[in-house]
Amino acid sequence: MTEPEPPPSIAVPELRDYHQINAEIVRRLNRGETHVRLEGVERQRLLVAGLSGPWEATVELIGDAGPELAAGMDAPGIVVVCRGSSADGAGSGLKAGSLFLHGPTGTAVGYAQAGGLIVALGSVGPRAGLRMSGGELVLSTSAGPLAGEGQTGGRLYLPTTDVGPHAGWNARGGVRSTVDAALRARLRFS
């Protein structure tokens, strides 16, 4: 018996509107798909934003994502994997779920993050974790100025080197520590 072919990818340039793209993601998740692939994302904003539900699945983005990727996501069983770069505000307001950013990311990754997990494998712009109140934010390669600015909760992992000035400025809570070998092994990145 042969394995069924996976459903076709969502061609972002064909739908163009993030409302339609996100609605198509939800339709596929409701059908029980466990892997949804978006191709040609090319700076499309608000992809996977506001996604909320009980699904267990991976949403994979091929290309460079635009602003506010996975903003406000509240879906504990969803793992979003961005294979390209991501623009400003990736994971802003994240409540639940996981976001893995393989390329460089812009300003304010994890802005107002309240829960979930964000792992940035590439370089990160300024103000990562701005006003973070919960969850985990892992910056593995580099962090721009003001990482953890105004942090009130959650756990911010900073690289051991290449951290911009004023990390934790005006923070009133939360934990800031460095990415160590144990965390790298747990998250399976090097």
N, C-alpha and C positions, 0 to 999 in steps of 0.2 A: 504494500500500500504506500503510495506516495503522499508526501506532505502537501497540504493545500498551499497554493501560492499566497503570499501576503497581499493584502489590499494595496491598491496603487497609492502612491504618495499624493499629498495635497499639493497642487501646483499653485503656489502663492501668487505669481504674476497673473494667473487666469482669474482669480477671485478678487484680488487687489484690495478689498475693503476688510479691515481687521474684524469687523463685526461678522461678516460672512465666513471668514477663515476660522475664527473662534467657534462659531456655530457648527461648522463642519467638524472641527475637532470633537466637540461635545456629541454630535451625532454618532461619530465613530466610536467614542468611548461608551456611549449608551448601547451600541450594538455588541459590545464586549471585546472590541479590539484592544490588544495589550501593547501594541506598538503603532504609533501614528508618526509618520514622517512628513515634514514640510520641506519642500525644495524650492529654491529660488527666493529665499526670504528677503534678500537685498534691501536692507534698511527699513523693512516694513515695521511700523510701530505697533505697540500694544498686543503683540502676539502672546497668546495663552494668558492674557490679562483677565483677572476676575474669575478665573476658572475655579469652580467650587463643586465638590462632589465626592462620592465614595469610591471612585474607580481605583484600580491597581494597573498602572500602565506607564510606559515611557513615551514622551513626546520628543522627537528628535528634529532639530532644525539644521538644515544644510544651507550655509551661506552666512552672511553678516547680518545679525538682527538689529533692528532699529531701537529707538527709545522704549523704555518701560516694559521690557520683556518680563513676562510672568508677574507683572505688578498686581498686588492684591490677591494673589492666588491663595486659595484655602482648600487644598485637596491633598490630604496627607499621603495618599498612595500614588501620587503622580511624581515622576522624575522627568524634569525637562533638561535636555542635553543640547547645548548650542555648540555646534562644531566650528563656527567662525567667530568673529569678533562680536561684541555687543555694545550698543551705544549707551548713553546716559540712563541712569535709573533702573538698571536691571535688578529685578527682585525687590523693587520698592514696595513697601507695605506687605511683604510676604507674611502670610499667617501660618500656612502649613504646606508641606511638600518639599521637594528638593530641586535645586537649580545648579547645574554644572556648566560652567563657562570655560570653554577650551581656549579661546583666543583672548586678546586684550579687551578690556572693557573700559567704558567711559567714566564719567563723574558719577558719584553717589550710588554705587552699587550697594544694595541693601539699605537704602534710605528708609527710615521708619520701619525696619523689619521687626515683626512682632513674634515670629516663630519660624519653624522650618529650618532648612539647611541651604546655604549658598556656598559653593566652592568655586573660586576663581583661580584657574590654572595659569592664566597669562597675567600680564601686567595690568594693574588697576589704577585708574585715575584718582584725582583728589576726592576727599570727603566720603570714602567708603564707610558704611556703617553709621552715617549721620543720623542722629536721633534714634538709634537702634534700641529697642526695648525688650527683645527676646530672640530666641533662636540661636543659630550658630552661623557665623560668617568666617570662612577660611580664605585668607589671601596668601597664596603659596609662593608667588614669585616676587612681586614688588607691590608696594602700596604708596600712593601719592600722599601729598600733605593732608593733614587733618583727619586721618583715619580714626574712626570712633568718636568724632566730635559730637558732644552732647549725648553720648551713650548713657542710657539709664538702666539697661538690663541686657541679658543675653551674653553670649561669649564670642569675642572677636579674636581670631587667631591671626597674628601678623607674621610675615617672614622674618627669619633671624637677621637678615641684612636687607638693604634697599627699602627702608621705610622713610617716607618723607617726614618733614618736621611737624611738630605739634600733635603727634598721635595722642588721642584721649583728651584733647583740649576741651575743657568745660564738661567733662563726663561726670555724672553723678551716681554711677552705679555700673553694673555689669562687670564682666571680667575681660581683661586683655592679656593674652599670653602669646608665646611664639609657637609656630608650627614645628613640632618635633617629629622624630622618626616614628614614634608610636602612632601619631595622628596620620602621618603619611601612609603607613601600612594599613591602618583602619580604612582610609578612604581610597587606597590603592592608586596613589599617584606618586611620582618621584620628582 
